[in-house]
């Protein structure tokens, strides 16, 4: 994957204002990305709802129980942005300035999800 594709995916995730009850949109975007990558056939997808609009996505790779297990975990929600006028850049615009990507979730946790 190119750096520009990875950055565009992260920007897509940041642009989803998943401040409680919107994690479903993040899960959907992650799965769309997997499908577009041509690797969906290697994954078993589970969507686990725990409240309206608040769903987690679990992607299992492989079915061999004799192999070691690696788990990667992350949350898809972000905290409220507060007064958006106080932000130098809009919190859900995922703008890049001087080589730095700004937005709610850019360092915690949507960047980890994108990785």
CNS distance restraints for C-alpha pairs under 8 A (distance, minus, plus):
assign (resid   1 and name CA) (resid   5 and name CA) 6.44 0.50 0.50
assign (resid   1 and name CA) (resid   6 and name CA) 6.86 0.50 0.50
assign (resid   2 and name CA) (resid   6 and name CA) 6.41 0.50 0.50
assign (resid   3 and name CA) (resid   7 and name CA) 6.12 0.50 0.50
assign (resid   4 and name CA) (resid   8 and name CA) 6.05 0.50 0.50
assign (resid   5 and name CA) (resid   9 and name CA) 6.18 0.50 0.50
assign (resid   6 and name CA) (resid  10 and name CA) 6.29 0.50 0.50
assign (resid   6 and name CA) (resid 114 and name CA) 7.23 0.50 0.50
assign (resid   6 and name CA) (resid 115 and name CA) 7.89 0.50 0.50
assign (resid   7 and name CA) (resid  11 and name CA) 6.11 0.50 0.50
assign (resid   8 and name CA) (resid  12 and name CA) 6.20 0.50 0.50
assign (resid   9 and name CA) (resid  13 and name CA) 6.43 0.50 0.50
assign (resid   9 and name CA) (resid  33 and name CA) 7.68 0.50 0.50
assign (resid   9 and name CA) (resid 114 and name CA) 6.72 0.50 0.50
assign (resid  10 and name CA) (resid  14 and name CA) 6.23 0.50 0.50
assign (resid  10 and name CA) (resid 106 and name CA) 7.76 0.50 0.50
assign (resid  10 and name CA) (resid 110 and name CA) 6.77 0.50 0.50
assign (resid  10 and name CA) (resid 111 and name CA) 6.15 0.50 0.50
assign (resid  10 and name CA) (resid 114 and name CA) 5.59 0.50 0.50
assign (resid  11 and name CA) (resid  15 and name CA) 6.09 0.50 0.50
assign (resid  11 and name CA) (resid  93 and name CA) 7.85 0.50 0.50
assign (resid  11 and name CA) (resid  94 and name CA) 5.19 0.50 0.50
assign (resid  11 and name CA) (resid  95 and name CA) 7.89 0.50 0.50
assign (resid  12 and name CA) (resid  16 and name CA) 6.82 0.50 0.50
assign (resid  12 and name CA) (resid  29 and name CA) 7.87 0.50 0.50
assign (resid  12 and name CA) (resid  94 and name CA) 7.91 0.50 0.50
assign (resid  13 and name CA) (resid  26 and name CA) 6.26 0.50 0.50
assign (resid  13 and name CA) (resid  29 and name CA) 7.26 0.50 0.50
assign (resid  13 and name CA) (resid 110 and name CA) 6.40 0.50 0.50
assign (resid  13 and name CA) (resid 114 and name CA) 7.79 0.50 0.50
assign (resid  14 and name CA) (resid  92 and name CA) 5.80 0.50 0.50
assign (resid  14 and name CA) (resid  93 and name CA) 7.29 0.50 0.50
assign (resid  14 and name CA) (resid  94 and name CA) 5.88 0.50 0.50
assign (resid  14 and name CA) (resid 103 and name CA) 6.31 0.50 0.50
assign (resid  14 and name CA) (resid 104 and name CA) 6.31 0.50 0.50
assign (resid  14 and name CA) (resid 105 and name CA) 6.06 0.50 0.50
assign (resid  14 and name CA) (resid 106 and name CA) 6.70 0.50 0.50
assign (resid  14 and name CA) (resid 110 and name CA) 6.63 0.50 0.50
assign (resid  15 and name CA) (resid  92 and name CA) 4.69 0.50 0.50
assign (resid  15 and name CA) (resid  93 and name CA) 5.65 0.50 0.50
assign (resid  15 and name CA) (resid  94 and name CA) 6.19 0.50 0.50
assign (resid  16 and name CA) (resid  22 and name CA) 7.93 0.50 0.50
assign (resid  16 and name CA) (resid  25 and name CA) 7.06 0.50 0.50
assign (resid  16 and name CA) (resid  26 and name CA) 6.76 0.50 0.50
assign (resid  16 and name CA) (resid  92 and name CA) 6.93 0.50 0.50
assign (resid  17 and name CA) (resid  22 and name CA) 7.17 0.50 0.50
assign (resid  17 and name CA) (resid  78 and name CA) 7.67 0.50 0.50
assign (resid  17 and name CA) (resid  92 and name CA) 6.27 0.50 0.50
assign (resid  18 and name CA) (resid  22 and name CA) 4.54 0.50 0.50
assign (resid  18 and name CA) (resid  23 and name CA) 5.53 0.50 0.50
assign (resid  18 and name CA) (resid  25 and name CA) 7.73 0.50 0.50
assign (resid  18 and name CA) (resid  26 and name CA) 7.35 0.50 0.50
assign (resid  18 and name CA) (resid  76 and name CA) 7.03 0.50 0.50
assign (resid  18 and name CA) (resid  77 and name CA) 4.96 0.50 0.50
assign (resid  18 and name CA) (resid  78 and name CA) 5.85 0.50 0.50
assign (resid  19 and name CA) (resid  77 and name CA) 5.59 0.50 0.50
assign (resid  19 and name CA) (resid  78 and name CA) 5.11 0.50 0.50
assign (resid  19 and name CA) (resid  79 and name CA) 5.76 0.50 0.50
assign (resid  19 and name CA) (resid  80 and name CA) 5.88 0.50 0.50
assign (resid  20 and name CA) (resid  54 and name CA) 7.16 0.50 0.50
assign (resid  20 and name CA) (resid  77 and name CA) 5.93 0.50 0.50
assign (resid  20 and name CA) (resid  78 and name CA) 7.26 0.50 0.50
assign (resid  20 and name CA) (resid  79 and name CA) 7.88 0.50 0.50
assign (resid  21 and name CA) (resid  51 and name CA) 7.48 0.50 0.50
assign (resid  21 and name CA) (resid  52 and name CA) 6.45 0.50 0.50
assign (resid  21 and name CA) (resid  53 and name CA) 4.59 0.50 0.50
assign (resid  21 and name CA) (resid  54 and name CA) 4.76 0.50 0.50
assign (resid  22 and name CA) (resid  26 and name CA) 7.28 0.50 0.50
assign (resid  22 and name CA) (resid  53 and name CA) 5.25 0.50 0.50
assign (resid  22 and name CA) (resid  54 and name CA) 5.90 0.50 0.50
assign (resid  22 and name CA) (resid  77 and name CA) 7.35 0.50 0.50
assign (resid  23 and name CA) (resid  27 and name CA) 6.25 0.50 0.50
assign (resid  23 and name CA) (resid  53 and name CA) 6.34 0.50 0.50
assign (resid  23 and name CA) (resid  54 and name CA) 5.01 0.50 0.50
assign (resid  23 and name CA) (resid  55 and name CA) 5.73 0.50 0.50
assign (resid  23 and name CA) (resid  56 and name CA) 7.07 0.50 0.50
assign (resid  23 and name CA) (resid  76 and name CA) 5.59 0.50 0.50
assign (resid  23 and name CA) (resid  77 and name CA) 5.90 0.50 0.50
assign (resid  24 and name CA) (resid  28 and name CA) 6.09 0.50 0.50
assign (resid  24 and name CA) (resid  53 and name CA) 5.40 0.50 0.50
assign (resid  24 and name CA) (resid  54 and name CA) 5.61 0.50 0.50
assign (resid  24 and name CA) (resid  55 and name CA) 5.00 0.50 0.50
assign (resid  24 and name CA) (resid  56 and name CA) 7.10 0.50 0.50
assign (resid  25 and name CA) (resid  29 and name CA) 6.17 0.50 0.50
assign (resid  26 and name CA) (resid  30 and name CA) 6.21 0.50 0.50
assign (resid  26 and name CA) (resid  76 and name CA) 6.49 0.50 0.50
assign (resid  27 and name CA) (resid  31 and name CA) 6.32 0.50 0.50
assign (resid  27 and name CA) (resid  55 and name CA) 7.15 0.50 0.50
assign (resid  27 and name CA) (resid  56 and name CA) 6.43 0.50 0.50
assign (resid  27 and name CA) (resid  57 and name CA) 5.56 0.50 0.50
assign (resid  27 and name CA) (resid  76 and name CA) 7.76 0.50 0.50
assign (resid  28 and name CA) (resid  32 and name CA) 6.16 0.50 0.50
assign (resid  29 and name CA) (resid  33 and name CA) 6.19 0.50 0.50
assign (resid  30 and name CA) (resid  34 and name CA) 6.39 0.50 0.50
assign (resid  30 and name CA) (resid 114 and name CA) 7.95 0.50 0.50
assign (resid  31 and name CA) (resid  35 and name CA) 6.15 0.50 0.50
assign (resid  32 and name CA) (resid  36 and name CA) 6.09 0.50 0.50
assign (resid  33 and name CA) (resid  37 and name CA) 6.16 0.50 0.50
assign (resid  34 and name CA) (resid  38 and name CA) 6.77 0.50 0.50
assign (resid  34 and name CA) (resid  39 and name CA) 6.01 0.50 0.50
assign (resid  34 and name CA) (resid  40 and name CA) 5.57 0.50 0.50
assign (resid  35 and name CA) (resid  39 and name CA) 6.24 0.50 0.50
assign (resid  35 and name CA) (resid  40 and name CA) 4.94 0.50 0.50
assign (resid  39 and name CA) (resid  43 and name CA) 7.38 0.50 0.50
assign (resid  42 and name CA) (resid  61 and name CA) 6.08 0.50 0.50
assign (resid  42 and name CA) (resid  62 and name CA) 6.88 0.50 0.50
assign (resid  43 and name CA) (resid  59 and name CA) 5.87 0.50 0.50
assign (resid  43 and name CA) (resid  60 and name CA) 5.44 0.50 0.50
assign (resid  43 and name CA) (resid  61 and name CA) 4.86 0.50 0.50
assign (resid  43 and name CA) (resid  62 and name CA) 6.95 0.50 0.50
assign (resid  44 and name CA) (resid  59 and name CA) 5.60 0.50 0.50
assign (resid  44 and name CA) (resid  60 and name CA) 5.02 0.50 0.50
assign (resid  44 and name CA) (resid  61 and name CA) 6.53 0.50 0.50
assign (resid  44 and name CA) (resid  62 and name CA) 7.89 0.50 0.50
assign (resid  45 and name CA) (resid  57 and name CA) 7.02 0.50 0.50
assign (resid  45 and name CA) (resid  58 and name CA) 5.79 0.50 0.50
assign (resid  45 and name CA) (resid  59 and name CA) 4.77 0.50 0.50
assign (resid  45 and name CA) (resid  60 and name CA) 6.57 0.50 0.50
assign (resid  46 and name CA) (resid  57 and name CA) 5.77 0.50 0.50
assign (resid  46 and name CA) (resid  58 and name CA) 5.02 0.50 0.50
assign (resid  46 and name CA) (resid  59 and name CA) 6.48 0.50 0.50
assign (resid  47 and name CA) (resid  55 and name CA) 6.38 0.50 0.50
assign (resid  47 and name CA) (resid  56 and name CA) 5.70 0.50 0.50
assign (resid  47 and name CA) (resid  57 and name CA) 4.69 0.50 0.50
assign (resid  47 and name CA) (resid  58 and name CA) 6.36 0.50 0.50
assign (resid  48 and name CA) (resid  55 and name CA) 5.39 0.50 0.50
assign (resid  48 and name CA) (resid  56 and name CA) 5.06 0.50 0.50
assign (resid  48 and name CA) (resid  57 and name CA) 6.27 0.50 0.50
assign (resid  48 and name CA) (resid  58 and name CA) 7.57 0.50 0.50
assign (resid  49 and name CA) (resid  53 and name CA) 7.70 0.50 0.50
assign (resid  49 and name CA) (resid  54 and name CA) 5.98 0.50 0.50
assign (resid  49 and name CA) (resid  55 and name CA) 4.13 0.50 0.50
assign (resid  49 and name CA) (resid  56 and name CA) 6.30 0.50 0.50
assign (resid  50 and name CA) (resid  54 and name CA) 5.94 0.50 0.50
assign (resid  50 and name CA) (resid  55 and name CA) 6.01 0.50 0.50
assign (resid  50 and name CA) (resid  56 and name CA) 7.93 0.50 0.50
assign (resid  51 and name CA) (resid  55 and name CA) 7.05 0.50 0.50
assign (resid  56 and name CA) (resid  76 and name CA) 7.81 0.50 0.50
assign (resid  74 and name CA) (resid 109 and name CA) 6.60 0.50 0.50
assign (resid  74 and name CA) (resid 112 and name CA) 7.00 0.50 0.50
assign (resid  74 and name CA) (resid 113 and name CA) 6.33 0.50 0.50
assign (resid  75 and name CA) (resid 109 and name CA) 6.40 0.50 0.50
assign (resid  75 and name CA) (resid 110 and name CA) 7.88 0.50 0.50
assign (resid  75 and name CA) (resid 113 and name CA) 7.92 0.50 0.50
assign (resid  76 and name CA) (resid 109 and name CA) 6.91 0.50 0.50
assign (resid  76 and name CA) (resid 110 and name CA) 6.65 0.50 0.50
assign (resid  76 and name CA) (resid 113 and name CA) 7.70 0.50 0.50
assign (resid  78 and name CA) (resid 104 and name CA) 6.72 0.50 0.50
assign (resid  78 and name CA) (resid 105 and name CA) 6.13 0.50 0.50
assign (resid  78 and name CA) (resid 109 and name CA) 7.78 0.50 0.50
assign (resid  79 and name CA) (resid 104 and name CA) 7.90 0.50 0.50
assign (resid  81 and name CA) (resid  91 and name CA) 6.55 0.50 0.50
assign (resid  81 and name CA) (resid 104 and name CA) 7.07 0.50 0.50
assign (resid  83 and name CA) (resid  87 and name CA) 7.40 0.50 0.50
assign (resid  84 and name CA) (resid  90 and name CA) 6.53 0.50 0.50
assign (resid  84 and name CA) (resid  91 and name CA) 6.87 0.50 0.50
assign (resid  85 and name CA) (resid  90 and name CA) 7.90 0.50 0.50
assign (resid  87 and name CA) (resid  91 and name CA) 6.90 0.50 0.50
assign (resid  89 and name CA) (resid  93 and name CA) 7.55 0.50 0.50
assign (resid  89 and name CA) (resid  95 and name CA) 7.17 0.50 0.50
assign (resid  89 and name CA) (resid 102 and name CA) 6.79 0.50 0.50
assign (resid  89 and name CA) (resid 103 and name CA) 7.40 0.50 0.50
assign (resid  90 and name CA) (resid  94 and name CA) 7.64 0.50 0.50
assign (resid  90 and name CA) (resid  95 and name CA) 7.86 0.50 0.50
assign (resid  90 and name CA) (resid 103 and name CA) 6.84 0.50 0.50
assign (resid  91 and name CA) (resid 102 and name CA) 7.16 0.50 0.50
assign (resid  91 and name CA) (resid 103 and name CA) 4.37 0.50 0.50
assign (resid  91 and name CA) (resid 104 and name CA) 5.05 0.50 0.50
assign (resid  92 and name CA) (resid 103 and name CA) 5.42 0.50 0.50
assign (resid  92 and name CA) (resid 104 and name CA) 6.07 0.50 0.50
assign (resid  93 and name CA) (resid 102 and name CA) 7.83 0.50 0.50
assign (resid  93 and name CA) (resid 103 and name CA) 6.41 0.50 0.50
assign (resid  94 and name CA) (resid 101 and name CA) 6.19 0.50 0.50
assign (resid  94 and name CA) (resid 102 and name CA) 5.40 0.50 0.50
assign (resid  94 and name CA) (resid 103 and name CA) 4.91 0.50 0.50
assign (resid  94 and name CA) (resid 104 and name CA) 7.96 0.50 0.50
assign (resid  94 and name CA) (resid 106 and name CA) 7.86 0.50 0.50
assign (resid  95 and name CA) (resid 101 and name CA) 5.69 0.50 0.50
assign (resid  95 and name CA) (resid 102 and name CA) 5.51 0.50 0.50
assign (resid  95 and name CA) (resid 103 and name CA) 7.08 0.50 0.50
assign (resid  96 and name CA) (resid 100 and name CA) 5.29 0.50 0.50
assign (resid  96 and name CA) (resid 101 and name CA) 4.28 0.50 0.50
assign (resid  96 and name CA) (resid 102 and name CA) 6.17 0.50 0.50
assign (resid  97 and name CA) (resid 101 and name CA) 6.57 0.50 0.50
assign (resid  97 and name CA) (resid 102 and name CA) 7.70 0.50 0.50
assign (resid 101 and name CA) (resid 106 and name CA) 6.85 0.50 0.50
assign (resid 102 and name CA) (resid 106 and name CA) 6.26 0.50 0.50
assign (resid 104 and name CA) (resid 108 and name CA) 7.94 0.50 0.50
assign (resid 105 and name CA) (resid 109 and name CA) 5.21 0.50 0.50
assign (resid 105 and name CA) (resid 110 and name CA) 5.00 0.50 0.50
assign (resid 105 and name CA) (resid 111 and name CA) 6.89 0.50 0.50
assign (resid 106 and name CA) (resid 110 and name CA) 5.91 0.50 0.50
assign (resid 106 and name CA) (resid 111 and name CA) 5.50 0.50 0.50
assign (resid 107 and name CA) (resid 111 and name CA) 5.67 0.50 0.50
assign (resid 107 and name CA) (resid 112 and name CA) 7.60 0.50 0.50
assign (resid 108 and name CA) (resid 112 and name CA) 7.06 0.50 0.50
assign (resid 109 and name CA) (resid 113 and name CA) 6.40 0.50 0.50
assign (resid 110 and name CA) (resid 114 and name CA) 6.08 0.50 0.50
assign (resid 111 and name CA) (resid 115 and name CA) 6.23 0.50 0.50
